[in-house]
């Protein structure tokens, strides 16, 4: 259909009369922005360059309520937010902005479907205005498979013709409906040459295939230090990007009412991956810049088949410190000597059950309401909560597998991620054990028996306990890392006849730092298993605690152990070497601080353990638990979805920023 310029200029007003919100480019103070049109706001920026911000907020708002709750004394009520949105038409979007919608859709629809995102997407229509050429040298859309001519982009594509008219083409059924109310001429126009000139005007600036091959090879390259030297960590690149999707989840209270909402976030921020323990796998701007580029041009394409970039160039134009993404991409994609590429990583098997939602709600962010049935202090700052379902039917239907985790809600304060610390064999309740460290855990610690809280889960994969039947088992844990292993230990003890020899090695800084002391005492007395305990101590520093015998720290394997006395001073890796658990027909399960895992893996290798026979559960900062918010992304994996359980071999093949 051929439209006159006057028809195109009147079209937004006609769309408004259908009840739709119309967002279009508007010239403001010398630059162009997407703004909702009103009687006083016209599409004065239509066709004038590229708006400074993308229209991403139409389908992915800066802040979006995902839960409503109200406190009534000690009780709480929870409701879903309204999932009914007014239709929106993005009018005059450039092809790089129109492409973002389809690039992001797979992330919010894989496995767990985000109903808020998907419902918004259904209400958003895009009228794309094809480019006549690049805005400036920062445009690189053709390098990331985005067509500047806009062919089949959005719902309707407008192509400006040399005679000041427009060719309007519907690309979807929604586009057909948009065009149905527009008067135009049915005239055939050949725009092939016009589109070819537009595409030629935006040259390919780098080889995407070479870039994807180079990123794993140059993971530890000094290049990243040079490239990110001027990065301020301000997040401008993420907030102006059409495809950046990372978000945080926060609670806000006013009086006795509150909301939980998603807020835009950015991987450039120092707190983005900071663990509660204080460990940060990406502690500086070079590692965060590397993650940004790797996620967009390596991890996301490997996961979803599309680059997480539209080549709009906003991050280059608007960076306050003058960083140039395009220059970095060009340098990374230059030919390099061939090196070994990391092996593909697959999540451990374990038969993960599907997501269980409370009641009939489609809201994947809605928690179960749980009542605190018991409280137990493990150490001065570690507490265990036993939780029972407020709704007995939900409790009866609930199931999980050992090794899975959940998000525990202090309503009005937020959520924190912990493993389920009890076994699936013990019905009617779940337990969580946590160390008081921040706002949410302080609020959880204030809860008493009878109080209500929330729980989302179960999430993640699990330990493949069925595949371990008939095998000997070794469990190795340090400090607060025993809770993630407690569920699988309990499971194996509750099914004791299915497993062979069971050995547990557990250590902490002092005896006061050991958790589950009553349970440890029971395990020490059991004749069908062996529990070895240790506390940190170095020869010559100070006397060891009474009753704890010293290991030979220089040569742990030469230590003489008393099989009837299994408490020693030393570190967990040294105690493993001293105990010498045979790797014959044995599976090892390992959990602890990163430094402990590193050295314990070395100890297990000395003893002859194969990487595929050693399992661990990874700690990583998580907010959504659903593979959406971006925090737990490592390589092509989302730890919350394809972990947290991995073999040592799988961990070794991940990019080394855990």
N, C-alpha and C positions, 0 to 999 in steps of 0.2 A: 504494500500500500504506500502511495506517495502522499506526504503531508506538506502543506505550506508552512512557512515559518510562523505565520500568525496562528495556525491551527495548533502547532506544537506549543507555542507560548500560552495559549488558552487551555491546553489540556490539563495542567495541574489543577486549575480551578474546577474543571469538570470532575476530576477525580475526587476532590474534596467534597463535592456535592453528593457523592455516593456514600459518604460517611467515613471514608478512609482518612487517616493522617497522611499527609504528603510531606516528605522530607526532600529537599532539593538544594543545590548549590546557591548560596546567597553571598553577595559581595559585602564585606563588612570591614571598615577601616583599612581598605587597601588590600585585603586578602579575601580568599573565598573559604566559606565554611558550609557544611551541611546544616541546615536549620529547618524546623517544621514551619511550613507556610501558613500564614494567617491572612486576614484581610489587609493587614499593614505590612506583611512580609512577603515579597515576591521573589521568584527564582531569578534574581538579578545576576547570579553567577553562572547561569546555565551556559556551558560551552567555554567558560573562561578558566582554562587551566585545571588544576587538581586541588580540591579542598584540602586544607591543612590536616584535618582529622578525617579518619575513615568513617563510614556509616555503620561500623560494626555494632554499635550500641543498640541498633534496631533489633538484632537477634541475640545479642549478648550484652545486656545492660551493665553499666559500670557498677551498679549495686542492684541486687535482686533478692527480695524475700523468698526464702525457701521453706520457712516454717513460722507458725505463730504459736505462742504459748501464753498461759496465764497462771499465776500462782494464787492458790486459794488455801491460805494457811500452810500446812505441810504438803498439801496435794497440788498437783499441776494438771492442767488440761492442754492438749496439743491439737492444733488444727493445721491443715494444709493451706497454703496461700491460694488466692484466686488464680485459676489457670484459664482465664478468658481474656483475650487481648484484642484490642481494636485493630482492624486491618491497617497496614502501613504500606505506602508506595514510596520507594526510593527513586526519585525522578532525576534523570540526568547523571546517574552514577557512571564513572569511568570503568572500563573493563577490568582494571586491576582491583577495583573495589567490589564489582559484581562477582568476581571469581572467588572472593573470600568465603561467601556463604557455602558453596559446595565443598571447599577445602576443609572447612571446620565440621561439616555435618557428620563425617564418619567417626570423629572422636566422640561426639556426644551421643552416638547411636550404636557404638560397638558394645555388645554384651549387655551392659546396663544402659537403658535408654533414659536420657534426661527429659522428662515430659515438659519441663518449662522451656528448654531450648527448642525442642522439636515442635511444640505448639506455636511458639513465636515464629519459627521458620515458616510454618504453614500460612501465617498471616502476613508475611512480608513479600511483596512483589517488587521487582526491580526493572525499571526502564533504563537501559544502558545507552549511553551516548558514546559511539565509537570515537576513538582518537583520530586526529588528522596528522599527528606526529608526536614526538616526545615532548614532554614539558620542558625538560632540560637534560643535562648529562647524567642526572641521578636515576633516570628511568631505565629499567632493565627487565621489563616484563617478558620479553621474548626469551630471556635466559632461563625463566622458570615456567615455561610452557603456558604463559598467559598471552592471549591474542589481542594486540592493541586495536585491531580492526573490530573486535567485539563480536565476531561471528558466533552465533549460538550462545551468547553470553547473557545472563539474566533471563527475564521473561519476555521482554521486548527489546529489540536492538534498533536504535536510531542511527542511521548513517547519513551525514550531511553531504549533499550532492553539490556539484559546482554551480548549479543554478539557484542556490539558496533554498532549495527544498530538501526534504528528508525522506529517505527510504525507511519505512517502519516494518519490521519483520517480527512476527510472534514466534518464540522459541518453545513455549510451553502452553498448556491449556489455560493457565492463568493469564498468559500473554494474549491469547485469543480473546479472553473475556475483557481485558483492558482495552484492546483495540476495537471491540464491538461497538463502543459508543463514540467512536471518532470518525469524523467524515474525512474521506480521502479519495484519491483516484486509484483505481486498479490499473496500474501501468507497470509493465516489465522494464526493469532497469538493470543493466549489466554493471555491477560494481566490482568485478573481479580485479580489474586493473587498479582501481582506486585502493582496494584493500591490499593488494600486493605492494603498492608504493608505501602505504602506512607501515606494513610489516618491515619493509626494507629500511625505513627511517629509524627503526629501533633495533640496532644490530645486537646480535648475541654477544654478551660481554665476557662470558666464561663458559667452560664446558662443565655442565652439571654432573655428568658421569665421572669425569676426572676429579671433580670436587668431592664427590661421595667416596671415591677410592682414597683420596688424600687425607680426609679427616681422621680415619682411624690410624693411618700411618704417622700422622703428625700430632698425635694426642699429647705427647710429652715434649713437643718442639718449643724452643725458646721464642718462636714466633708469637705465641700467645701473650707473653710478657710485653713484647714490643707493641703488639696490636692494641692491648687494653691499657696501655700506660696512662692515657688521658681520660679513661672512663670515670665518670663521677658517680655511677650507680644510681642515676636519677630516675630511670625507668621511662624516659621520654620515648625511646625507641619502641618499647612494648606498648605504651598507651596510645601511640599514634599508628601502630601497625594494624592492618586489617585482619591479621590471622593470629596474633598473640592471644592466647586464651587462658593463661594461668590465673587462678583466683584463690582468694583466701575465704574462710568461713568464720564469721564473727556473730556473737550474740549482742543484742542491745536491749536494755530494759528501761521502761518508764513506769514507775510505780510498780504495780503488780502484773503489768503486761509487757510482753517482749516479742522480738522477732529475731530469727536467725537468717542471715543473708550472705550471699556470695558477693565479694568485692574484687574488682580487678587487682591483680598482683603482678609482680615481675621477677624473673629469675636473676635480674641484676641487683636485687636488694640483698644486703648481707643476712637478713633474718629468714630469707626464703627457704633455705635448707638447714637452718640451725636446729640441731637436736636438743631435746630437753637436757641431755647430759652435758651439753656444752660443746660437743663435737660438731664440727661443720665440714661436710665432705667437700664443699666448695668454699674455701675460706677467704678467697681474694677475687678481685675483679678479673684477672686473667682466666681463672677457672670458670667464672660465671659467663664471660664472653665466649669461651670455648663451648660451654653448654648451650648457649643461645644459638650459635651457628651450627653445632652438631645436631641439635634438636630439629632445626628447620630444614637442614639440607642432607642429613644422614638418617637420624632416628625416625622422624615422622614419615619420610618417603618409604623407608623399609617397612614401617608398620601399616601405613594407610595408602601407599602408592602415589602420594602427591607431595610436592615440596610445600612446606609451611610458610610460603612467601609468595607474594603476587608481583614483586618487582616494582612497587609504587615509588620507592625511593624516599619516603617520608623520614625514615630513620637517619638518612644521610643529610637531608636538608635541615632537619630540626635539631640535630644533636648539638647541645650547647658547647661541647668541647671539640667539635669538628671531626669526630670519628667517621671513617668511611667504610661501611660494610662492603661496598662493591670492590674497593681496592683489596680488602682482605680476601674476598672470594676469588678474585682474579689471581692473587698470589698463591692461595692454597691449591688452585686447580692447575697450576703449572706442573709439567712433567717432573716426576721424582723417581729415584731408584726404587725398584720393586721391593717391598718388604712383606713379611707375613701378615696377613689380615686376621684380626681376631675371629675365632670360630663363632658361628651362630649360636645363640643361647636359647635354650628351651626351658620352660618352667618344669619343675619336678612334677611327676605324676602323683596322683593321690585322690582322684575322683572328687573334684570340688562340687558340692551341691549348689544348685542355683540360688539366686538371691531370694530371701524370704522377706516379704513386706508385711508390716503390721496391718491388720484389718484388710480392707479392700482398696487401700490407697495406692494410686500409681506413683506417688512421690517417693523417689529413691532416696531422698534425704531425710525421710521421716523416721524417727526412732521408735522402738518399743518403749513403753513406760514400765519401769522396773521399781520394785520396792526393796530397800535395803533390809535383808533378813538377818545379817550378822556382820559384826565388825571385829577385826583382829589386827593388832599392831604387831608387825614382824620385827621392826627395829625402831629406832627413835624417829625416823622419817619415812618408813615404809609401812604401808597399811594394805590389808586385804579386805575387800568387800564381797560378801555373798549376796547375790541378787536373785530375786524371784520375780516372775512376770506378774504384772498387775492383772492382766487378762489371762485367766486360767486356760482358755482355749488356745491362745497364742503360745503359752508355755508348753502345752501338750504337743502342739504341732512343730515347735522349734527343734531343729537339729543342727549339729555342726560336726566338723572333723578336727581332730587334734592338730594343733599348729595354726589354725585360723585365728584371726584377730577381729576386733571390733572397735568402734568409736564410742567412748563412754561420755555421757552428757551430764554436765552440771548445768541444768537449764538456767538460762540467763547469764551464764559465764562462758560457755563454749563446750567444745569436745576435745578429748585427748585419745590417742590411739594406744591401746595395749592389747596384748594377746589375751585369749581366753585361758585363764590359768588353771581351770579344772578340766577333768576329762569328760568326754561325751558319754562315757559309761555311767556317769553319776548324774542321774536324772533329777529334774525338778528345779535346778538352779544353775547358775554359772558364777564363777569367781573371777575377780580381777585383782591384781596386785600392782601397786604403783608407788613411786617415790614422790614425795611432795617437792615440787620444783618450780611451779609457775602458777598462774592465775587459776587455771582449771583444776589442777591437782590440789591446790589449797582449798578450793570450793568442795571438791569431792571429799577431802579429809574432814570437812566440817559436817558431813552427813552423819546422821545417827540412825539406829535401827528404826524402821518405820517410815523413813523419809523416801521420797520419790526421786528418781533420776531417769535418764534415757540411755538406751543402748542401740546402736546400729551395727548390723552384721548378721551372720558371719561373713567375713571377707577373706580373699586370698586363697592360695592353695593349701596343702596340708602335708603332713608326714605320711609317706606311703607305708603305713604300718602293716597292711595286708601282705605286701611284698617282702616284709621282714620276717614273716613266720618261719620258725625253725632256725633263725639266725641268732648268734650271740650279739649282745647290745652293749655299747659303751656310751655313756652320757657324760659330757664335760661342760661345766658351767662356771661362770665367775660372777660373784656379787648379785646384783639385781637381775642378772640374766637367767637365774634358775626358773622364774615364773614361766617364760615361754616354753621351757622344757618340762615343766611339771605336768602339763596336760598329757603329753605323750608318755611320760614315766608312769603316771597313774593308769593310763590306758593299758600299758604293757603289764603292769602289776595286776590289774583287774582281769587280764587275760593271760595270766602267768604261764599256763600250760602250753601256750603257743610259741613261746620264745625260749631260747637257750640261756646261757650264762648272762647275767646282767651286772654291770659294773657302773658305778656313778663316781665321778671325780668332781668335787665342788670346792671352790675356794673363795675367800673374801679377805678384805684387809685385816679385820679382826673377827673374833667370834661374835661380837656384838653386831657385826654387819651381815652375818648369815641369816637368811630368811627361812621360814617354815621350820623352826627349831623342833617343834613337837613332832612334825613329820620326819625330820632327819633322825630323831631319836628312834622312831619306829623302824625306819629303814636300816639303822645300825643294828637293830636286834634281829632282823629277818635273816634266817639261814639260807634263803634262796637268792640272795643278792649280796653285793659288797659295796659299801659306801666308804670312800676315802675323802677325808676333809683336810683342808690346809688353810693357814693364815699367812699373810705376808710377813716375812722376816728375813733380814740379811745378817749373816754372821758378823759379829763384832759391833753391831749398831746398838743393841740393847738386849736385855734378857728376853728370851721367848716366853710367851704365856705358859703358865704351869700346865703340864699334861700334853704339850705339843712338842713332839720330837723333831729335831732338825734334819733336813735333807742335806745331801751332799750337793751344794749348789754349783760347784765347778763341774762335777761329773754326776748329774742326777741318776744316770743309769747304774752307777756303782753304789747307790744308797742301799742300806740294809733295812728292809721293812719288816715289821712285826705283823703278821696276818691277823693277830688278835688285838692289835692297837693301830687304828687307822686314822690318827690325827697327827698332822705334821706341819712344820713351819717351812715356808717356801712358796713358790708361785705355781699356779695351776699347770703350766707347761712342764715344769720340772717334776711335779708330782706324777703327771701322766708318764713321763719317761721312767720314773722310779717304779711305778706300778707295773709297767711293761705289759699292758693288756694285749694279748695275741690278736693280730689282724685276721687270723684264720676264721672264715665264715662269720665275720663280725662286721656290723654296721656301727659307725661312730656318729653321734649327734653332738654338735658343738654350738655353744652360744655364749657370748660375752662381749666385753669391750673390744674395739677393733684391734688394739695392741695385743690383747690376750689371744684373740683368734689367730692373728698373724703367727705368733710364736708357737701356739698349740698345733697349728697345721704343720709347722716345721717338725715338731716333736712327733706327730703322728706319721709323717713321711719317714722319719728315722726308724720308726718301728715297723715300717713296711705297709702302711695303709695306702690304698689307692684313692685318688681324688673322688672317683665315682662312688666310693663306699663311705664318704664323709658328708654328712648333711649339716646345714646350718640354717638359721632363720635370721634374716637381715633386718636390722633396725634402719628405718629411714623416716624422715619427717613426712607425714601424710595428713591431709586435711579432708579429702572427700572419700577416700577408700574405694573409689569407683573408677580410677583411671581417667579422671577428667581434669583435675586441678593442676597437674604438671609437676608437683613437688617431688614425687618419688621416681621420676623418669631417670633411668640409667641405661644408656645405650638404647636399643629398641624396646626395652622392657619398661613396664610400669610395675614397680615392686608390689604395690597394693593389689594388683590383679594377677600377675604371673609369678609372684612370690607370696609370702616372704620366705618360703622354704626352697632352698637350692642345694645342689651338691657343691662340694668344694671345687670341682672341675668347672661347673657352670659359673661360679663366682670368679674364678681365675680368668675366664674368657670375657667377663664384663669389662668395660672401660674402667680403669683404676681410679675412679673418683668416689668410691663408697666410703 
